[in-house]
Amino acid sequence: MENPFAPWRDLALVWLIFWTILFVAIPGIVLYFAQLYLRRFRRWLRAPLLNAQLWARRIEQGTQRTSARVANVPITLYALGTRLHITARRVWRFVLGE
């Protein structure tokens, strides 16, 4: 004796398989093309990013040189003042005979 719901069971299985394929295949296809075009986009973007990195490095080096020159002035003046102070103190002690 055959089950009276057998055709509906078969139809439900086909329907379930159809929806499973739909829910798996569509995101899979979307992800495939997304990573494909993302790879192309990264390849296209590489040259402008390298150029931007080059300019950022140039600006950084120029800023470091300028800041080193600016900071060098008070450091040099302070060191010169300290040297003159110590030299004057030793000369003064020598003159006084200490």
C-alpha positions as CSV (number, residue, x, y, z in Angstrom):
1,M,0.0,0.0,0.0
2,E,1.5,3.3,-1.1
3,N,1.5,6.4,1.1
4,P,-1.0,8.9,-0.1
5,F,1.4,11.8,0.8
6,A,4.3,10.4,-1.2
7,P,4.0,12.9,-4.1
8,W,3.8,15.8,-1.6
9,R,6.8,14.4,0.2
10,D,8.8,14.3,-3.0
11,L,7.6,17.8,-4.0
12,A,8.7,19.1,-0.5
13,L,12.1,17.5,-0.9
14,V,12.5,19.1,-4.4
15,W,11.4,22.4,-2.9
16,L,13.8,22.1,0.0
17,I,16.7,21.3,-2.4
18,F,15.7,24.2,-4.6
19,W,15.8,26.7,-1.7
20,T,19.0,25.2,-0.3
21,I,20.7,25.7,-3.7
22,L,19.3,29.2,-3.9
23,F,20.5,30.1,-0.4
24,V,24.0,28.6,-0.9
25,A,24.7,29.4,-4.6
26,I,23.7,33.1,-4.7
27,P,25.9,34.2,-1.8
28,G,28.7,31.9,-3.1
29,I,28.5,33.6,-6.5
30,V,28.3,37.0,-4.9
31,L,31.4,36.3,-2.8
32,Y,33.3,34.9,-5.7
33,F,32.8,38.0,-7.8
34,A,33.4,40.3,-4.8
35,Q,36.8,38.8,-4.1
36,L,37.6,38.8,-7.9
37,Y,36.8,42.5,-8.3
38,L,38.4,43.3,-4.9
39,R,41.6,41.8,-6.1
40,R,41.5,43.9,-9.3
41,F,40.7,47.0,-7.3
42,R,43.7,46.4,-5.0
43,R,45.9,45.9,-8.1
44,W,44.6,49.2,-9.5
45,L,45.0,51.0,-6.2
46,R,48.6,49.8,-5.6
47,A,50.3,52.6,-7.7
48,P,48.4,55.6,-6.2
49,L,49.0,54.2,-2.7
50,L,52.7,53.8,-3.3
51,N,52.9,57.3,-4.7
52,A,51.0,58.7,-1.6
53,Q,53.4,56.7,0.6
54,L,56.4,58.2,-1.2
55,W,55.1,61.7,-0.7
56,A,54.3,61.1,3.0
57,R,57.8,59.8,3.5
58,R,59.3,62.9,1.8
59,I,57.2,65.2,4.0
60,E,58.2,63.2,7.1
61,Q,61.9,63.5,6.3
62,G,61.6,67.2,5.5
63,T,59.7,67.8,8.8
64,Q,62.4,65.8,10.7
65,R,65.2,67.8,9.1
66,T,63.5,71.1,9.9
67,S,62.7,70.2,13.5
68,A,66.2,69.0,14.1
69,R,67.6,72.3,12.7
70,V,65.2,74.3,14.9
71,A,65.8,72.3,18.0
72,N,69.6,72.4,17.4
73,V,69.7,76.2,18.0
74,P,68.7,76.3,21.7
75,I,70.7,73.1,22.4
76,T,73.8,74.6,20.9
77,L,73.4,77.9,22.7
78,Y,72.8,76.1,26.0
79,A,75.9,74.0,25.5
80,L,78.0,77.0,24.5
81,G,76.8,78.9,27.6
82,T,77.7,76.0,29.8
83,R,81.1,75.7,28.3
84,L,81.8,79.4,28.7
85,H,80.6,79.3,32.3
86,I,82.8,76.4,33.2
87,T,85.8,77.9,31.3
88,A,85.3,81.3,33.0
89,R,85.0,79.6,36.4
90,R,88.3,77.7,35.9
91,V,90.0,80.9,34.6
92,W,88.7,82.8,37.7
93,R,90.0,80.1,40.0
94,F,93.4,80.1,38.3
95,V,93.6,83.9,38.6
96,L,92.7,83.7,42.3
97,G,95.2,80.9,42.8
98,E,92.8,78.3,44.2
